[in-house]
Amino acid sequence: MNREARIFVAGHRGMVGSAIVRRLQKEGFKNLHTRTRQELDLMDRTAVRAFFENVRPDYVVDAAARVGGIAANFEKPVEFLIENLTIQNNVIQAAADFGVTKLLFLGSSCIYPKLAPQPLCEEALLTGPLEPTNDAYAIAKIAGIKLCQAYAREYGKNFISGMPTNLYGPNDNFDLHTSHVLPALIRKVHEAKRAGSKDVSVWGSGTPRREFLHVDDLAEACFFLLENYNSPEIVNIGCGEDVSIRELAEIICDVLGYEGEIVFDASKPDGTPRKLMNVGRLLASGWKPRIGLQDGIRDTYEWFLKTC
């Protein structure tokens, strides 16, 4: 990639987009184009096309999406479906129509069937029913994947799709109602420690297993894919290791120095029993993660203390 290339990072203020911008800046890219929602509403097709016509980006990273945890997905399926479909359709179509050299679309591990064999292989896509607590988001992401593949097949576009596992890190969402499990646990444990509570409540049974990747590792993987990967076939991005929610809560308590009891609320949903990605395709290409879970949680908590 030419360091003078024009690169548009959609969703640059989010956890993923901001990490990708930091990584590109570290690599010496200076012609980066970003827009806030106030400057460019990605839901507005006319505005998106005007932006692409004016800027003419060479590369696009589509990290813009409405995201949230189990509660948010369950309560707002219409919004998760319509907003994500609209945003990605506008960005991908404009990238195709205005000559973008390469586009990286970011999906999610939730695209895979709820009971797909573990670890999740790319070939498992569309082989079974989705997890119902986040199927609206998953369906939107699957549509984005298929649109990128359709453009590759019909028009020869170099539109690639990466499927990150569960992410965490600086700029994460720590709102207890809308966040994912790791940042929600950081906030819960932090508040329990600050209040001197004897216990902290965690949703579900604690038995589901999840894989977690620090967002800086994801950003490095995205840069690697932009430089080295040119297939329309989706590629998983993860670390290839998982922990139970109970183990995750214990690690967070240890990092934060909280000595109270962890109480699991079995009346709350667990979600998918296990989500572990098969990352063999990416690892075989030469990339590997470098940030361990405990160090990553420590880094994330330090950011949380400074900003939240």
Summary of the structure (lengths in Angstrom):
residues: 308
radius of gyration: 19.1
end to end distance: 36.2
largest distance: 60.5
contacts: 1045
relative contact order: 0.14
helix: 46%
strand: 16%
